[in-house]
Amino acid sequence: MSPVAEHLSRNTLLMELAYVATAFLFILGLKMLSSPATARKGIRLAELGMLTAVVGTLLHEHVVTYEWIILGLLIGGIAGGIIAIWTPMTAMPQRTALSHAFGAIAVSLVGIAEFYSHQGHLDVAKMTAIGFEVMLGGLTFTGSMMAFAKLQGTLPGRPITYPGQNAANISILVGIIVSVGYLIVVPTAPTWLFYAMVAMSFIFGILLVLPIGAADMPVVIALLNSYAGLAGSATGFALDNKILIVAGALDGASGLILSILMCKAMNRSITNVIFGGFGKAPVVSADAQKVAGSIRSLSSDEAATLITSAMRVVVVPGYGMAVSQAQMVVKELADLLGERDIDVQFAIHPVAGRMPGHMNVLLAEAGVPYDLLKEMDAINPEFKFVDVAIVVGANDVVNPAAKNDKSSPIYGMPVLDVESARTVLVLKRSMAPGFAGIENELFYKPNCMMVFGDARKTLQEFVNAAKASAKAA
């Protein structure tokens, strides 16, 4: 064996070993993400896996010059660092949407480059991989950018619908699939058909997310994550890169499973999500808006007295906490109550916020211990033993109508049983309904008190009252 061949053989072996190690690190990291207590370690393992994959890929025999690669690494590394440092935790959903968009456009460009370089000489397997790679990458790119714009407020967060929306979406999707199928079956198909398919994929991504409201972005982000993973896996088949196949499959499968779980938690249909038809705000009759009872409100001082005299307190965070950026004050209040030997826990609904795990991320940023975060199934039986439940900007996820009103558009959606607590304090700016567009039965319960105002300001008043009470004691 010549020295050059021996060198290439050694590099290939090292690359394959790096890919095996990467797959192991990705799987282990994904497993550790299932618990908040091990999530940070899981992310670090995944980061190490990505570094190993990049280093291993640089040993590929087709990599003969490193100048452009080094330049790309520098630009990407600097951009990623800036985004990570400057992005506030409250904007994590937008950043996640951008990450999906960047990955998807990279996948699309790789597929377009492969088609351009080998057009007319692609076998069925290669063309199939490129077709799905570009199709999924294109719709994920524009769909993710639409999700970013809605979350950022650049586009209206409300669902944007028009007559014949689903028919248009399905027609374009059929056009994409037929185009890909023709390109696969007929190697001599005209080049313009491929680029028409690319354009239709970009358009489909826009139309897919356009009718979905910002309140339903947790499912959208999870689904786009799945699409991005499948596109990456298809890229692996197109480039004969094993780690891309493995990583993409892991990403696609986990994203799909998460989408299904999110749909269940939001009482949505996975079929409607896939076709972008579930985002239209429910049409609610006037009768459905009527709730028996009356609203009672408290001042922040009165509410603080209830909290500081309790033995057990549960905080229920929602999107309002993210909007007011109140997570730091929530942590300070929990610490003060803990110093008074008051048992404090946090009840986390799986779809509270604008992305899966949004509340967990915000509370982790504030330094709330993981063992204080309780999932819905674990905390629901405990609410009957809770003295005060503090609802911070949550709405539909605490509405009892989901359990007892079959005519309600959210009927069947799993919710937190906060109404079982002895006293419920709801921190809210106004009586505006949640995304479902219905009145919240919880607000009319005799044990529920409203504390109106900005959540962060109200919580800070609770903190000040608790400190004053401690000094007086």
Contacts in CASP RR format, 6 or more apart in sequence:
PFRMAT RR
TARGET T0000
AUTHOR 0000-0000-0000
METHOD contacts of the structure
MODEL  1
MSPVAEHLSRNTLLMELAYVATAFLFILGLKMLSSPATARKGIRLAELGM
LTAVVGTLLHEHVVTYEWIILGLLIGGIAGGIIAIWTPMTAMPQRTALSH
AFGAIAVSLVGIAEFYSHQGHLDVAKMTAIGFEVMLGGLTFTGSMMAFAK
LQGTLPGRPITYPGQNAANISILVGIIVSVGYLIVVPTAPTWLFYAMVAM
SFIFGILLVLPIGAADMPVVIALLNSYAGLAGSATGFALDNKILIVAGAL
DGASGLILSILMCKAMNRSITNVIFGGFGKAPVVSADAQKVAGSIRSLSS
DEAATLITSAMRVVVVPGYGMAVSQAQMVVKELADLLGERDIDVQFAIHP
VAGRMPGHMNVLLAEAGVPYDLLKEMDAINPEFKFVDVAIVVGANDVVNP
AAKNDKSSPIYGMPVLDVESARTVLVLKRSMAPGFAGIENELFYKPNCMM
VFGDARKTLQEFVNAAKASAKAA
1 9 0 8 1.000
8 61 0 8 1.000
11 59 0 8 1.000
11 60 0 8 1.000
11 61 0 8 1.000
12 59 0 8 1.000
12 61 0 8 1.000
14 56 0 8 1.000
14 59 0 8 1.000
15 56 0 8 1.000
15 57 0 8 1.000
15 59 0 8 1.000
15 60 0 8 1.000
16 242 0 8 1.000
18 52 0 8 1.000
18 53 0 8 1.000
18 55 0 8 1.000
18 56 0 8 1.000
18 59 0 8 1.000
19 53 0 8 1.000
19 56 0 8 1.000
19 242 0 8 1.000
19 243 0 8 1.000
19 246 0 8 1.000
21 49 0 8 1.000
21 52 0 8 1.000
22 49 0 8 1.000
22 50 0 8 1.000
22 52 0 8 1.000
22 53 0 8 1.000
22 243 0 8 1.000
22 246 0 8 1.000
22 247 0 8 1.000
23 243 0 8 1.000
23 246 0 8 1.000
23 247 0 8 1.000
25 45 0 8 1.000
25 46 0 8 1.000
25 48 0 8 1.000
25 49 0 8 1.000
25 52 0 8 1.000
26 46 0 8 1.000
26 49 0 8 1.000
26 246 0 8 1.000
26 247 0 8 1.000
26 250 0 8 1.000
27 250 0 8 1.000
28 42 0 8 1.000
28 45 0 8 1.000
29 41 0 8 1.000
29 42 0 8 1.000
29 43 0 8 1.000
29 45 0 8 1.000
29 46 0 8 1.000
30 42 0 8 1.000
30 46 0 8 1.000
30 250 0 8 1.000
30 254 0 8 1.000
31 42 0 8 1.000
32 38 0 8 1.000
32 39 0 8 1.000
32 41 0 8 1.000
32 42 0 8 1.000
32 45 0 8 1.000
33 39 0 8 1.000
33 42 0 8 1.000
33 43 0 8 1.000
35 370 0 8 1.000
36 360 0 8 1.000
36 364 0 8 1.000
36 370 0 8 1.000
36 373 0 8 1.000
37 370 0 8 1.000
37 371 0 8 1.000
39 360 0 8 1.000
39 364 0 8 1.000
53 243 0 8 1.000
53 247 0 8 1.000
54 73 0 8 1.000
57 63 0 8 1.000
57 241 0 8 1.000
57 243 0 8 1.000
58 66 0 8 1.000
58 69 0 8 1.000
63 69 0 8 1.000
83 95 0 8 1.000
83 98 0 8 1.000
87 94 0 8 1.000
87 95 0 8 1.000
88 325 0 8 1.000
89 327 0 8 1.000
89 361 0 8 1.000
89 362 0 8 1.000
89 365 0 8 1.000
90 322 0 8 1.000
90 323 0 8 1.000
90 325 0 8 1.000
90 362 0 8 1.000
91 152 0 8 1.000
92 355 0 8 1.000
92 358 0 8 1.000
92 361 0 8 1.000
93 151 0 8 1.000
93 217 0 8 1.000
93 221 0 8 1.000
93 353 0 8 1.000
93 354 0 8 1.000
93 355 0 8 1.000
93 358 0 8 1.000
94 148 0 8 1.000
94 151 0 8 1.000
94 152 0 8 1.000
96 221 0 8 1.000
96 355 0 8 1.000
97 144 0 8 1.000
97 145 0 8 1.000
97 147 0 8 1.000
97 148 0 8 1.000
97 151 0 8 1.000
97 217 0 8 1.000
97 221 0 8 1.000
97 224 0 8 1.000
98 144 0 8 1.000
98 145 0 8 1.000
98 148 0 8 1.000
100 140 0 8 1.000
100 144 0 8 1.000
100 147 0 8 1.000
100 221 0 8 1.000
100 224 0 8 1.000
100 225 0 8 1.000
100 228 0 8 1.000
101 140 0 8 1.000
101 141 0 8 1.000
101 143 0 8 1.000
101 144 0 8 1.000
101 145 0 8 1.000
101 148 0 8 1.000
103 141 0 8 1.000
103 228 0 8 1.000
104 136 0 8 1.000
104 137 0 8 1.000
104 138 0 8 1.000
104 140 0 8 1.000
104 141 0 8 1.000
104 144 0 8 1.000
104 227 0 8 1.000
104 228 0 8 1.000
104 231 0 8 1.000
105 137 0 8 1.000
105 138 0 8 1.000
105 141 0 8 1.000
107 133 0 8 1.000
107 134 0 8 1.000
107 136 0 8 1.000
107 137 0 8 1.000
107 140 0 8 1.000
107 228 0 8 1.000
107 231 0 8 1.000
107 232 0 8 1.000
107 234 0 8 1.000
107 235 0 8 1.000
108 133 0 8 1.000
108 134 0 8 1.000
108 137 0 8 1.000
108 138 0 8 1.000
108 141 0 8 1.000
108 198 0 8 1.000
108 201 0 8 1.000
108 231 0 8 1.000
110 133 0 8 1.000
110 235 0 8 1.000
110 238 0 8 1.000
110 239 0 8 1.000
111 130 0 8 1.000
111 131 0 8 1.000
111 133 0 8 1.000
111 134 0 8 1.000
111 235 0 8 1.000
111 238 0 8 1.000
112 134 0 8 1.000
112 198 0 8 1.000
114 126 0 8 1.000
114 130 0 8 1.000
114 238 0 8 1.000
114 239 0 8 1.000
115 122 0 8 1.000
115 130 0 8 1.000
115 134 0 8 1.000
115 194 0 8 1.000
118 126 0 8 1.000
119 191 0 8 1.000
119 194 0 8 1.000
120 187 0 8 1.000
120 188 0 8 1.000
121 187 0 8 1.000
122 130 0 8 1.000
122 187 0 8 1.000
124 184 0 8 1.000
124 185 0 8 1.000
125 237 0 8 1.000
126 238 0 8 1.000
127 183 0 8 1.000
127 184 0 8 1.000
127 187 0 8 1.000
128 180 0 8 1.000
128 184 0 8 1.000
128 237 0 8 1.000
129 234 0 8 1.000
129 235 0 8 1.000
129 236 0 8 1.000
129 237 0 8 1.000
129 238 0 8 1.000
130 234 0 8 1.000
130 238 0 8 1.000
131 180 0 8 1.000
131 183 0 8 1.000
131 184 0 8 1.000
131 197 0 8 1.000
131 234 0 8 1.000
132 180 0 8 1.000
132 230 0 8 1.000
132 231 0 8 1.000
132 234 0 8 1.000
133 231 0 8 1.000
133 232 0 8 1.000
133 234 0 8 1.000
133 235 0 8 1.000
133 238 0 8 1.000
134 194 0 8 1.000
134 197 0 8 1.000
134 198 0 8 1.000
134 201 0 8 1.000
135 176 0 8 1.000
135 180 0 8 1.000
135 197 0 8 1.000
135 201 0 8 1.000
136 201 0 8 1.000
136 227 0 8 1.000
136 228 0 8 1.000
136 229 0 8 1.000
136 230 0 8 1.000
136 231 0 8 1.000
136 232 0 8 1.000
136 234 0 8 1.000
137 201 0 8 1.000
137 227 0 8 1.000
137 228 0 8 1.000
137 231 0 8 1.000
138 198 0 8 1.000
138 201 0 8 1.000
138 202 0 8 1.000
138 205 0 8 1.000
138 231 0 8 1.000
139 201 0 8 1.000
139 202 0 8 1.000
139 204 0 8 1.000
139 205 0 8 1.000
139 208 0 8 1.000
139 227 0 8 1.000
140 205 0 8 1.000
140 224 0 8 1.000
140 227 0 8 1.000
140 228 0 8 1.000
140 231 0 8 1.000
141 202 0 8 1.000
141 205 0 8 1.000
142 202 0 8 1.000
142 203 0 8 1.000
142 204 0 8 1.000
142 205 0 8 1.000
142 206 0 8 1.000
143 205 0 8 1.000
143 206 0 8 1.000
143 208 0 8 1.000
143 209 0 8 1.000
143 224 0 8 1.000
144 224 0 8 1.000
144 228 0 8 1.000
146 155 0 8 1.000
146 205 0 8 1.000
146 206 0 8 1.000
146 208 0 8 1.000
146 209 0 8 1.000
146 210 0 8 1.000
147 209 0 8 1.000
147 217 0 8 1.000
147 220 0 8 1.000
147 221 0 8 1.000
147 224 0 8 1.000
148 154 0 8 1.000
149 155 0 8 1.000
150 156 0 8 1.000
150 157 0 8 1.000
150 209 0 8 1.000
150 212 0 8 1.000
150 213 0 8 1.000
150 214 0 8 1.000
150 217 0 8 1.000
151 214 0 8 1.000
151 217 0 8 1.000
151 354 0 8 1.000
153 214 0 8 1.000
157 213 0 8 1.000
157 214 0 8 1.000
158 213 0 8 1.000
158 214 0 8 1.000
158 281 0 8 1.000
159 211 0 8 1.000
159 212 0 8 1.000
159 213 0 8 1.000
159 279 0 8 1.000
159 280 0 8 1.000
159 281 0 8 1.000
160 210 0 8 1.000
160 211 0 8 1.000
161 210 0 8 1.000
161 211 0 8 1.000
161 279 0 8 1.000
161 280 0 8 1.000
165 207 0 8 1.000
165 211 0 8 1.000
165 277 0 8 1.000
166 275 0 8 1.000
166 276 0 8 1.000
166 277 0 8 1.000
168 207 0 8 1.000
169 204 0 8 1.000
169 207 0 8 1.000
169 208 0 8 1.000
169 275 0 8 1.000
169 276 0 8 1.000
169 277 0 8 1.000
170 275 0 8 1.000
172 200 0 8 1.000
172 203 0 8 1.000
172 204 0 8 1.000
172 207 0 8 1.000
173 204 0 8 1.000
173 275 0 8 1.000
175 197 0 8 1.000
175 200 0 8 1.000
176 197 0 8 1.000
176 200 0 8 1.000
176 201 0 8 1.000
176 204 0 8 1.000
179 193 0 8 1.000
179 194 0 8 1.000
179 196 0 8 1.000
179 197 0 8 1.000
179 200 0 8 1.000
180 197 0 8 1.000
182 189 0 8 1.000
182 193 0 8 1.000
183 189 0 8 1.000
183 193 0 8 1.000
183 194 0 8 1.000
183 197 0 8 1.000
208 275 0 8 1.000
208 276 0 8 1.000
209 220 0 8 1.000
209 276 0 8 1.000
211 276 0 8 1.000
211 277 0 8 1.000
211 279 0 8 1.000
211 280 0 8 1.000
212 220 0 8 1.000
212 276 0 8 1.000
212 277 0 8 1.000
212 278 0 8 1.000
212 279 0 8 1.000
213 279 0 8 1.000
213 281 0 8 1.000
213 435 0 8 1.000
214 354 0 8 1.000
215 319 0 8 1.000
215 354 0 8 1.000
215 434 0 8 1.000
215 435 0 8 1.000
216 266 0 8 1.000
216 268 0 8 1.000
216 278 0 8 1.000
216 279 0 8 1.000
216 435 0 8 1.000
217 354 0 8 1.000
217 355 0 8 1.000
218 262 0 8 1.000
218 266 0 8 1.000
218 351 0 8 1.000
218 353 0 8 1.000
218 354 0 8 1.000
218 355 0 8 1.000
218 356 0 8 1.000
218 358 0 8 1.000
219 259 0 8 1.000
219 262 0 8 1.000
219 263 0 8 1.000
219 266 0 8 1.000
219 268 0 8 1.000
219 273 0 8 1.000
219 351 0 8 1.000
220 273 0 8 1.000
221 355 0 8 1.000
221 356 0 8 1.000
222 255 0 8 1.000
222 258 0 8 1.000
222 259 0 8 1.000
222 262 0 8 1.000
222 356 0 8 1.000
223 255 0 8 1.000
223 256 0 8 1.000
223 259 0 8 1.000
223 273 0 8 1.000
223 274 0 8 1.000
225 251 0 8 1.000
225 252 0 8 1.000
225 254 0 8 1.000
225 255 0 8 1.000
225 258 0 8 1.000
226 251 0 8 1.000
226 252 0 8 1.000
226 253 0 8 1.000
226 254 0 8 1.000
226 255 0 8 1.000
226 256 0 8 1.000
226 258 0 8 1.000
226 259 0 8 1.000
227 252 0 8 1.000
228 251 0 8 1.000
228 252 0 8 1.000
229 247 0 8 1.000
229 248 0 8 1.000
229 249 0 8 1.000
229 251 0 8 1.000
229 252 0 8 1.000
229 255 0 8 1.000
230 248 0 8 1.000
230 251 0 8 1.000
230 252 0 8 1.000
232 244 0 8 1.000
232 247 0 8 1.000
232 248 0 8 1.000
232 251 0 8 1.000
233 244 0 8 1.000
233 245 0 8 1.000
233 247 0 8 1.000
233 248 0 8 1.000
233 249 0 8 1.000
233 251 0 8 1.000
233 252 0 8 1.000
235 241 0 8 1.000
235 244 0 8 1.000
236 242 0 8 1.000
236 244 0 8 1.000
236 245 0 8 1.000
236 248 0 8 1.000
237 245 0 8 1.000
258 356 0 8 1.000
259 270 0 8 1.000
259 273 0 8 1.000
260 270 0 8 1.000
261 350 0 8 1.000
262 268 0 8 1.000
262 350 0 8 1.000
262 351 0 8 1.000
262 356 0 8 1.000
263 269 0 8 1.000
263 270 0 8 1.000
263 273 0 8 1.000
264 414 0 8 1.000
265 349 0 8 1.000
265 350 0 8 1.000
265 351 0 8 1.000
265 413 0 8 1.000
265 414 0 8 1.000
266 351 0 8 1.000
266 413 0 8 1.000
267 402 0 8 1.000
267 410 0 8 1.000
267 411 0 8 1.000
267 412 0 8 1.000
267 413 0 8 1.000
267 414 0 8 1.000
268 278 0 8 1.000
269 278 0 8 1.000
272 278 0 8 1.000
272 279 0 8 1.000
281 435 0 8 1.000
281 436 0 8 1.000
281 437 0 8 1.000
282 409 0 8 1.000
282 436 0 8 1.000
282 437 0 8 1.000
282 438 0 8 1.000
284 409 0 8 1.000
284 436 0 8 1.000
284 437 0 8 1.000
284 438 0 8 1.000
288 407 0 8 1.000
288 408 0 8 1.000
288 409 0 8 1.000
288 438 0 8 1.000
289 438 0 8 1.000
289 439 0 8 1.000
290 439 0 8 1.000
291 439 0 8 1.000
291 440 0 8 1.000
291 441 0 8 1.000
291 443 0 8 1.000
291 444 0 8 1.000
292 444 0 8 1.000
293 444 0 8 1.000
294 444 0 8 1.000
295 431 0 8 1.000
295 443 0 8 1.000
295 444 0 8 1.000
295 450 0 8 1.000
296 448 0 8 1.000
296 449 0 8 1.000
296 450 0 8 1.000
297 449 0 8 1.000
297 450 0 8 1.000
297 451 0 8 1.000
297 452 0 8 1.000
298 306 0 8 1.000
298 425 0 8 1.000
298 449 0 8 1.000
298 450 0 8 1.000
298 451 0 8 1.000
299 451 0 8 1.000
300 451 0 8 1.000
300 458 0 8 1.000
300 461 0 8 1.000
300 462 0 8 1.000
300 465 0 8 1.000
301 461 0 8 1.000
301 465 0 8 1.000
303 425 0 8 1.000
303 449 0 8 1.000
303 451 0 8 1.000
303 458 0 8 1.000
303 462 0 8 1.000
304 461 0 8 1.000
304 462 0 8 1.000
304 465 0 8 1.000
304 466 0 8 1.000
304 469 0 8 1.000
305 465 0 8 1.000
306 388 0 8 1.000
306 423 0 8 1.000
306 425 0 8 1.000
306 449 0 8 1.000
307 313 0 8 1.000
307 333 0 8 1.000
307 337 0 8 1.000
307 388 0 8 1.000
307 390 0 8 1.000
307 425 0 8 1.000
307 462 0 8 1.000
307 466 0 8 1.000
308 337 0 8 1.000
308 340 0 8 1.000
308 342 0 8 1.000
308 465 0 8 1.000
308 466 0 8 1.000
308 469 0 8 1.000
310 342 0 8 1.000
310 387 0 8 1.000
310 388 0 8 1.000
310 423 0 8 1.000
311 342 0 8 1.000
311 343 0 8 1.000
311 387 0 8 1.000
312 342 0 8 1.000
312 343 0 8 1.000
312 344 0 8 1.000
312 345 0 8 1.000
312 385 0 8 1.000
312 386 0 8 1.000
312 387 0 8 1.000
312 388 0 8 1.000
313 337 0 8 1.000
313 342 0 8 1.000
313 343 0 8 1.000
313 344 0 8 1.000
313 345 0 8 1.000
313 386 0 8 1.000
313 387 0 8 1.000
313 388 0 8 1.000
313 389 0 8 1.000
313 390 0 8 1.000
314 344 0 8 1.000
314 345 0 8 1.000
314 346 0 8 1.000
314 347 0 8 1.000
314 374 0 8 1.000
314 379 0 8 1.000
314 382 0 8 1.000
314 383 0 8 1.000
314 386 0 8 1.000
314 388 0 8 1.000
314 389 0 8 1.000
314 390 0 8 1.000
314 418 0 8 1.000
314 421 0 8 1.000
315 330 0 8 1.000
315 334 0 8 1.000
315 344 0 8 1.000
315 345 0 8 1.000
315 346 0 8 1.000
315 347 0 8 1.000
315 389 0 8 1.000
315 390 0 8 1.000
315 392 0 8 1.000
316 346 0 8 1.000
316 347 0 8 1.000
316 349 0 8 1.000
316 389 0 8 1.000
316 390 0 8 1.000
316 391 0 8 1.000
316 392 0 8 1.000
316 394 0 8 1.000
316 397 0 8 1.000
316 398 0 8 1.000
316 416 0 8 1.000
316 418 0 8 1.000
317 327 0 8 1.000
317 330 0 8 1.000
317 346 0 8 1.000
317 348 0 8 1.000
317 352 0 8 1.000
317 359 0 8 1.000
317 362 0 8 1.000
317 363 0 8 1.000
317 392 0 8 1.000
317 393 0 8 1.000
317 394 0 8 1.000
318 349 0 8 1.000
318 352 0 8 1.000
318 353 0 8 1.000
318 359 0 8 1.000
318 391 0 8 1.000
318 392 0 8 1.000
318 393 0 8 1.000
318 394 0 8 1.000
318 395 0 8 1.000
318 397 0 8 1.000
319 352 0 8 1.000
319 353 0 8 1.000
319 354 0 8 1.000
319 358 0 8 1.000
319 393 0 8 1.000
319 394 0 8 1.000
320 326 0 8 1.000
320 392 0 8 1.000
320 393 0 8 1.000
320 394 0 8 1.000
320 455 0 8 1.000
321 327 0 8 1.000
321 330 0 8 1.000
321 359 0 8 1.000
321 362 0 8 1.000
321 392 0 8 1.000
321 393 0 8 1.000
321 455 0 8 1.000
322 353 0 8 1.000
322 354 0 8 1.000
322 358 0 8 1.000
322 359 0 8 1.000
322 362 0 8 1.000
323 393 0 8 1.000
323 455 0 8 1.000
324 454 0 8 1.000
324 455 0 8 1.000
324 456 0 8 1.000
324 457 0 8 1.000
325 456 0 8 1.000
326 392 0 8 1.000
326 455 0 8 1.000
326 456 0 8 1.000
326 459 0 8 1.000
327 362 0 8 1.000
327 363 0 8 1.000
327 365 0 8 1.000
327 366 0 8 1.000
327 368 0 8 1.000
328 366 0 8 1.000
329 456 0 8 1.000
329 459 0 8 1.000
329 460 0 8 1.000
329 463 0 8 1.000
330 363 0 8 1.000
330 366 0 8 1.000
330 368 0 8 1.000
330 392 0 8 1.000
330 459 0 8 1.000
331 363 0 8 1.000
331 366 0 8 1.000
331 367 0 8 1.000
331 368 0 8 1.000
332 463 0 8 1.000
333 459 0 8 1.000
333 462 0 8 1.000
333 463 0 8 1.000
333 466 0 8 1.000
334 344 0 8 1.000
334 346 0 8 1.000
334 368 0 8 1.000
334 372 0 8 1.000
336 463 0 8 1.000
336 466 0 8 1.000
336 467 0 8 1.000
336 470 0 8 1.000
337 344 0 8 1.000
337 466 0 8 1.000
338 344 0 8 1.000
339 470 0 8 1.000
340 466 0 8 1.000
340 470 0 8 1.000
344 372 0 8 1.000
345 372 0 8 1.000
345 373 0 8 1.000
345 374 0 8 1.000
345 379 0 8 1.000
345 382 0 8 1.000
346 359 0 8 1.000
346 363 0 8 1.000
346 368 0 8 1.000
346 372 0 8 1.000
346 373 0 8 1.000
346 374 0 8 1.000
347 374 0 8 1.000
347 376 0 8 1.000
347 379 0 8 1.000
347 383 0 8 1.000
347 389 0 8 1.000
347 416 0 8 1.000
347 418 0 8 1.000
348 357 0 8 1.000
348 359 0 8 1.000
348 360 0 8 1.000
348 373 0 8 1.000
348 374 0 8 1.000
348 375 0 8 1.000
348 376 0 8 1.000
348 379 0 8 1.000
349 359 0 8 1.000
349 376 0 8 1.000
349 394 0 8 1.000
349 397 0 8 1.000
349 398 0 8 1.000
349 415 0 8 1.000
349 416 0 8 1.000
350 356 0 8 1.000
350 357 0 8 1.000
350 375 0 8 1.000
350 376 0 8 1.000
351 397 0 8 1.000
352 358 0 8 1.000
352 359 0 8 1.000
352 394 0 8 1.000
352 397 0 8 1.000
353 359 0 8 1.000
360 373 0 8 1.000
363 373 0 8 1.000
364 370 0 8 1.000
374 382 0 8 1.000
376 414 0 8 1.000
376 416 0 8 1.000
379 416 0 8 1.000
380 416 0 8 1.000
380 417 0 8 1.000
383 389 0 8 1.000
383 416 0 8 1.000
383 417 0 8 1.000
383 418 0 8 1.000
383 419 0 8 1.000
383 420 0 8 1.000
383 421 0 8 1.000
384 420 0 8 1.000
384 421 0 8 1.000
386 420 0 8 1.000
386 421 0 8 1.000
386 422 0 8 1.000
387 421 0 8 1.000
387 422 0 8 1.000
387 423 0 8 1.000
388 421 0 8 1.000
388 422 0 8 1.000
388 423 0 8 1.000
388 424 0 8 1.000
388 425 0 8 1.000
389 418 0 8 1.000
389 421 0 8 1.000
389 423 0 8 1.000
389 424 0 8 1.000
389 425 0 8 1.000
390 425 0 8 1.000
390 427 0 8 1.000
391 398 0 8 1.000
391 418 0 8 1.000
391 424 0 8 1.000
391 425 0 8 1.000
391 426 0 8 1.000
391 427 0 8 1.000
391 428 0 8 1.000
391 442 0 8 1.000
392 427 0 8 1.000
392 455 0 8 1.000
392 459 0 8 1.000
393 426 0 8 1.000
393 427 0 8 1.000
393 428 0 8 1.000
393 455 0 8 1.000
394 416 0 8 1.000
395 428 0 8 1.000
395 433 0 8 1.000
395 434 0 8 1.000
395 435 0 8 1.000
395 440 0 8 1.000
396 402 0 8 1.000
396 410 0 8 1.000
396 413 0 8 1.000
396 415 0 8 1.000
396 434 0 8 1.000
396 435 0 8 1.000
396 436 0 8 1.000
396 440 0 8 1.000
397 415 0 8 1.000
397 416 0 8 1.000
398 415 0 8 1.000
398 416 0 8 1.000
398 418 0 8 1.000
398 419 0 8 1.000
398 440 0 8 1.000
398 442 0 8 1.000
399 408 0 8 1.000
399 410 0 8 1.000
399 415 0 8 1.000
399 436 0 8 1.000
399 438 0 8 1.000
399 440 0 8 1.000
399 441 0 8 1.000
399 442 0 8 1.000
400 415 0 8 1.000
400 419 0 8 1.000
400 441 0 8 1.000
400 442 0 8 1.000
400 445 0 8 1.000
401 408 0 8 1.000
401 410 0 8 1.000
401 411 0 8 1.000
401 438 0 8 1.000
401 440 0 8 1.000
401 441 0 8 1.000
402 408 0 8 1.000
402 410 0 8 1.000
402 411 0 8 1.000
402 412 0 8 1.000
402 413 0 8 1.000
402 414 0 8 1.000
402 415 0 8 1.000
403 411 0 8 1.000
403 412 0 8 1.000
403 415 0 8 1.000
404 441 0 8 1.000
405 411 0 8 1.000
405 441 0 8 1.000
408 436 0 8 1.000
408 438 0 8 1.000
409 436 0 8 1.000
409 437 0 8 1.000
409 438 0 8 1.000
410 436 0 8 1.000
410 438 0 8 1.000
418 424 0 8 1.000
418 442 0 8 1.000
419 441 0 8 1.000
419 442 0 8 1.000
419 445 0 8 1.000
419 447 0 8 1.000
419 448 0 8 1.000
421 447 0 8 1.000
422 447 0 8 1.000
423 447 0 8 1.000
423 448 0 8 1.000
423 449 0 8 1.000
424 442 0 8 1.000
424 445 0 8 1.000
424 447 0 8 1.000
424 448 0 8 1.000
424 449 0 8 1.000
425 448 0 8 1.000
425 449 0 8 1.000
425 451 0 8 1.000
426 442 0 8 1.000
426 443 0 8 1.000
426 448 0 8 1.000
426 449 0 8 1.000
426 450 0 8 1.000
426 451 0 8 1.000
427 451 0 8 1.000
427 453 0 8 1.000
427 455 0 8 1.000
427 458 0 8 1.000
427 459 0 8 1.000
428 450 0 8 1.000
428 451 0 8 1.000
428 452 0 8 1.000
428 453 0 8 1.000
428 455 0 8 1.000
429 452 0 8 1.000
429 453 0 8 1.000
429 454 0 8 1.000
429 455 0 8 1.000
430 452 0 8 1.000
431 443 0 8 1.000
431 450 0 8 1.000
433 439 0 8 1.000
433 440 0 8 1.000
434 440 0 8 1.000
442 448 0 8 1.000
443 450 0 8 1.000
451 458 0 8 1.000
END
